[in-house]
Amino acid sequence: MKKKLLYIINPISGTPRKNNIFEIISQYTDTDLFDFEIIKTQRAGHAFNLAQNAVSANYDVVVAVGGDGTLNEVGKALVGSNTLMGIIPKGSGNGLARFLKTPFITKKAVKIINSLNYRLMDTVKINECFYLNVAGIGFDAHIAHLFSKSERRGFKIYAKLVLQEFRKYQGQNYQLKIDGRELKLNNVFMLSFANSSQFGNNAHIAPLAEIDDGLIDLCILKKFPDFRSPDIIFKLYSRRLIKSKFYKIHKAKKVELFANSDLLGHVDGEPLNFGNKLLIEVVPKSLKVINSIQK
């Protein structure tokens, strides 16, 4: 009996490079192995609903075709199920896909899906939401909220916002518990809760992160002087941020954070208002993701 496969395509993720994607998917999907269908999302949250329905209908594989936001919607619907998640990266940053070394050429990504090789990865629960890659508060969350309102997408628009907002942004103070141990942080520029190593576009906020170690990498980047920016950016993109005196990392199973006002944050790049409290917990090896590198 053939396996059931669903491709979920987000037509507005990333930049418009999805020409002929239906034809490429149809040409390279192994039809001896799969009965497959392709559906485009129509609104925010639609990918989650489609993936949830696929799990209920006992689909063997659901493939997210889009960026980290699309992967988030599909992945959180598959958490704890036997349905495998496949990835065809078509977003702006593609952080998780890059971490997993998923090919960016569609036909190569489809061929990996045909192999059905998979690994178990952790997911993370933040309040009542799940995420796969990175969540955070601070400057990156501020940019995520601005980027979501932009009519144009892509790395250039994101980078422009970063340059515009950097000097305006003030360091924040936070009170946390890390596996029950209290910690006070002052003048924080960015606070990231990383499952994989990077935001996307090879910006490695958590160079030591692994997606199957049962731990969150809590990454603290303090506010730094303007003249240090080139060095911080270089270290971010060369996996050397851990060598900066403005950066510190804690590994944890559970993180709690308290604030006096609402926390604007992001989950896999998508902006969210977390309220005044965060509870973050790892859900170990809870998602089966198709990957050329088996572990």
N, C-alpha and C positions, 0 to 999 in steps of 0.2 A: 504493500500500500504506500502511495506517495505521501510525503510529509506536507503539511499545510504551512504556507509562508505568506506573510503580509508585509508589503513595503508601504511605509507611511512617509509621504513626501511633504515637507513644509515648503511651499512655493515661494515664500517671502524671506526665508532665512538667508543670511549672508549676502553675497552679491549675486546678481542674476546669471549664474553659470550652469543652469539646469537644462539648457537646450539639448534636446534629443535624449534626455535621461530615461524616458519611458522606453525608447527604442533600444538603448544600451542595456537596460535592465532585462528587457524581454529577450534580447539576443544572447546574453551571457548567463542567465539563470539556468541551472540544470533542470530541464523539464522532465528528465527521466526520474529525478529525485523529488521534485516539488510540483505541487499544484499551487500557483501563486496568483495574487492579485495586487494591484497598485491603487492606493487611494491618496488623494491630495487633501491636506488639512484646509479647513475653511475659516478657522478662528482660533484664538488662544484657548488652550485646554482641549482642543479637538483630538490631538495626537494621544493624549492620556485616555480619552474616552474610547478611541478606536483600539488602542492596545489593551485596555481593560476588557473590551468585548471579545478581542482575540483570545485572551486567556480563558475567558468563560467558554469560548467555542473550541477550546483545546487545540489552538494553533501551536505548531512546533517552534516556529521562528517568527519574530516581528523585527523588521529592520527599520531603524530610524534614519531617514534621509534628510539631513539638516545640520544645524549647529548644536551647541551644548544645551540650549533651551529645549530643542526637540528631543534630544537624547534624554534629558531630564524627564519630560512628560512620558515618553515611552518607558524608560527604565523604571520609574516609580510605580507604573502599572504592573510591571513584571516581577517586582521584588517578592521573593519567597515562592515564586511559581516555578514550574518546570519548563516554561517557555524561554527559549534562547533569545537574546537581543543581538541583532546585527547592526552594523554601523556603515553608512556611506556618508562621509563628512562633506557637508556643503554649507557650513556656517562661516561666520566672520573670524572666529578664533580657533574653534575645534580643539579645545584643550584636552578632552579625554581621548579623542581620536589620535591626536599627536602622541599622547602618553603611551597609548596602546600600539603605536606605529601602524595604524590603519592606513592603507594606501589612499591617496587623494584622487587617483585615477579611477573612475567609476567601475570600469570593467575589471580592474584588479581587485577592488573591494568586493564586487559580486563573486568573483572566483573564491575569495576567502570564505564568503558566506556559504558557497557550495560545499566547502570542505567540512563544515559543521564542527570544526575544532573550537573548543571553548575553554574558558577558565572561569573560576568563581571569583567574583570581586566583592569587596565590602560596599555597602551603601551607608549613608549617614542620615539620621533623623534629626531635623532641627525644628523644635516645637512640634507642629503636626505635619510638617512637610518632609519629604525625602529628597536627597540630592546625591549625585554621583561623583562630581568632580570637585568643585571648590565653592564655598559660601564665604561671605565676609561682611564686615561693616567697616566704615571709614571711607577713605578717599576712593577706592575702587567701586564701592557701593554708590557713592555720590555720582561718579561718572556713569555707572550703569543706569541710574535714574534719569540722568540727562540724555544718555544715548537712546533710551527707550522712547524719548519724545522727538527724536530727530527723524525727519522725513527721509534722510539718506542713511545708508548702512555702509559697512566696510571698515577696514583697518584705518584708512586715512581719516575718516570722520572721527573715529574713536581717538586717534592720536591727537587730532586737533583739539578735541575737548579736554584731553589731559593737559596740553600746553596752556590752554586758556584758564583752567581752573586751579592749577597747581599752587600758584602763589597766594590765592585767595583762601585756600583751605587751612583751617586751624586744627592743631592736634587735639585729640579728645582724651578724656579720662574714663577708665572703666574699672569695675570691681568684678572679679571672677572667682569661681571655684574650679580647680582642675583636679579631677578625681578626688574631690572633697577638700583639697588644699586651697586656702584662700590666697588670692593674689590681687594686688592693686597696681594698675598701670596708669601712667601719666604721659601726656603729650604723644599719644599714639596717632600715627598717620594712617596706618592700615592694620586691621586685625583680620586674619584669614584663617578659615577652618578647612584645611586641605585634605582631600582623600587622595587625589593624584598630585603630581608635582607642579602643574602649571595652569594658569588662567586660560591660555591659548596663545597662538602665534609665538610659541616657545619662550614665553615670559614665565620663568620658573620661580614661583613664589615659595615653593616647598621642595627644594632640590633632593631631599632625602625621603620623600613620601613614597609609599607603596600602597597599592589598592587592595592588598590582601593580607595586611599585617594586623588587622583588628584595632588600628589606632588612627586617631585624627592627628594631623600635624597642625598645631596651633602656632601660627606664624605672626610675630609681632614686629612691625616696622615702625620705629619711632620717627617723629617729625625730624627732618634733617635740613641743614642749611641749603639754600639755593645752589651754592657753588659745588655741593656734593652730588647734585643731580646726575651729571654724566657718569660718575663712578657707580652710583646706585643702579642706573639703567644698564650699564655694562655688566655689573654683577648679576642683575636680574636675568639678563639674556644669555649669560655664560654659565649659569648654574653655580655662581660663586657668592650669592647673597649671604650665605651663612658666614662668610668672612668679614662682613661689615659690622662695625661696632653699634650700628643703629638697628640691627636685626637680632632677634632671638627666637628660638623655637622650643616648644614643649610638645611632647607626644602624650596623648591621653585617650582614654576610652570614653570619658564623659566630661563635658565642659558646661558650666552654668555661668551666665552673665546677667548682671543687674544694672539698671540705669534709672535715672530720674525722669526721663522723657522717652518718647518713642525712638526706636532704633531703625534707621533706614539702612537696609542691607540688600544683598543680592544672593540668589541661589542659582548656581550654574549660569551666572551672568544676567539672570532675570531679576529686575528690581522688586523688592518686597518691603513692607513695613512690618517689623517683627514685634512691635509693641515694646514694653519696657523690660522684658525678660526673655532670655534665650536658654533653652535646654538642648544640648547637642550630644547625641549618643551614636556610637558606631553600631551598625547591624552587620556583624561579620559574615563574609562570604554568602551574601543573600541574593546575588544576581549572577546569572549565567550569561557571559558575554562572549560572542564569537570573536576569535582572535587568532592571528597567525602564530603568536607566541604562547604556547601552552605552559601552564604552571601547575 
